[in-house]
Amino acid sequence: MPTTRRELLRNGALLAAGVGVLGPARLLATAASAEPTLAELARASGRYVGTGAAMENLLADAAYRALVTNQCTHLTPENEFKWTTLRPSPAQPFNFGPADLAVTFAEQNGLRVRGSCFTWANDTPWWFDSYVTPANALSVLEQHITTVMTRYKGRVYSWDVVNEATDGKGYYPTRWAKLLGPRYIDNAFTIAHRADPAAQLVMNEYNLEYTNNYSRDRQRFCLKVLDDLLSRNIPVHALGVEAHLEWAAVKDQFDPKQHRRFLRTIESMGLKVVITELDVLDVNLPTDPVYRDKCIGETYKRYLGTVLEEPVVEGVISWGLSDKYSWMNTGAEARFNRADGTKQRPLPYDDAMAAKPARAAFAHALAGAKPVRGRR
Ligand code: G3I
C-alpha cells in the first residue's frame, strides 16, 4: 500500500491523466473477449459483480486494471478504508490519500464502491490500546465513523460497519466488545446511519457456509444478533457472507438445501445478502494446476449455483480477481503456505489474467441465476 506522499502524488497524477485508467488496456480487454463479462451476466438477473482490490495493484498492473474494470461494476478497496490505513495516530489528521485514490479510480471507471470496515479485531492501529479507554471509546468510534462516512457520502454506497463480530455461540472478544460491551454493534450501526442515511449498512461474517457444528453455531448466533438488532430498530440492511471457501469443505460439508434455508431466513428478516469476499482455498490439493483449477471450478459451481438461486443475494464480490493478487499469496499467513511451495489458485483468473474453470463456473452460475425480487 503506497504510504509515501510521493507514491500517492504519482498515483494521483496517473489518475488525473487518465493514463492506463480508461486507456488502451481496458479497450484491449473489451476487444479481446466477445463473451459476456461477469458484470453483464450478473446484470441480467438484477445483480452485480465486484472484487476486493488494492490500489497499489490496480495502478501498477494495467492488465489487472483492465480485467477488474472490464469484468466488475463494484469495488471494495482491500485496505484503504481500514483504521490501520486511515489513522496513522490520534494526533495526526486522517490519512485519506489511499481511500481518495480508490474512490476516484472507481468513479473514473464506473465502479460502485463498498467500504470496509469500521470495527474488526484484526484492524487495530498501533496506538489504539494506549489511547482508547472505556471512557472515550464511544466518542472515538463516533468520530471515526462519522468523519469517514461524511467524507464519502454519496460516493460509497455500502459499508461493512461491523466485521466478524461473532465467534460460534457468542460475540468475538474484540477490543470494541471489551470497551463497550456487545452494544458497540448497535452504536456503530446507529452512528453510521446518522452519518449517511442513504448508505447500505452491512454486518460482515465468515464461516457461515457449512454443516459442521462450528459453522452452524456461527449461523445461529449470527441470526440471533441480527434479530436482536432489528428488534431494537438498529439500522442494519444486509448480511455480508464473506465466503472464504475451502474446496474440501464445500465438497463434504456444504448442503445447498441447508444454506438456502439460511439465506431465506435472512430474507425473511427483511435483510439483503451480499457475498462479500469470495475465494477458494486450495492449500491441500495436489500440485497439478490443471487438476487444482478443475476442483476450484467445481467449488465455484457448487457454491454459486446455490446462492444465486436465492433472490436475497444481491451481488457477488470476490476477494481479488486474479490469483496474482490474492491475499492468500502474500506470504503474510503461514496457514496458506502449500507444502509444494506453489501459490494458491483461489480466484477466477490466473497470474496472467487468463480465465480459469472457476471463471466459467462463475459465468454459468450467473447466467442461470434466479432474478432478484421485482425483476422479470
Ligand atoms: O501497507 C503496509 C506496508 O506499508 C508495510 O510495509 C507492510 C508490512 O508490514 O504491511 C502493509 O500493510 C498490510 C496490508 O494488508 C496492505 O498490504 C498489512 O500488514 C496486512 O495485515 C494487510 O492484510 C490485509 C488483511 O485483511 C488485514 O487487514 C489483506 O490485504 C486483506 O486481504 C485482508 O482482508 C480481510 C478483510 O478485510 C476482512 N475479511 C477477511 C479478509 C482476509 O483476512
Residues whose N, C-alpha, C, O or C-beta is under 5 A from the ligand:
A	BS01	G3I	M1 T3 E78 N79 N122 W327
